[in-house]
Amino acid sequence: MNRLLEVTYYTGAGLFFAQAVWDRFVYDSRDLFIEHFQTGLLFLILASLSRLVSKAK
């Protein structure tokens, strides 16, 4: 179950980082870029926490 969560978090991070780049260069929107970039970072943090919890068990 933890592996599935980890893959889901990394997939979410990748999608939000791609959306952030798209927003910055195609739409030229700095606000949307920052929102999606922060959400991508959140998913990376969740993935690393999930990995730490699974190693602790």
Protein Blocks (a to p, Z undefined) as FASTA:
>chain_A
ZZmmmmmmmmmmmmmmmmmmmmmmmnopaklmmmmmmmmmmmmmmmmmmmmmmmmZZ
